[in-house]
Amino acid sequence: MNLHLDPAIAGLGPMELVLIFAVIVLLFGAAKLPELARGSGRALRIFKAETKGLTDDDTPAQPRIEATQIDDVVDDARRDRDA
């Protein structure tokens, strides 16, 4: 999955991106930006793991076959063959 967006497609030019970054720095402060980025990364990792877990739950579980059931099927097949 490619999440790269060209800024021109999103309608944002270089000056708009610089302005948005400056506002973020003013709001959170330069010292908080690494912590904010780490927190965002953790949240995205957790979200990705949870969504993967949801898609894994959608696959139907294979029924478990006991060895005695296999033996019964083999015995029935032998009886049918010999009869």
Secondary structure, DSSP 4 states (H G I P E B T S, - for coil): ------TTTTT--HHHHHHHHHHHHHHH-TTTHHHHHHHHHHHHHHHHHHHHHHHHHTSPPPPP--HHHHHHHHHHHHHHHH-
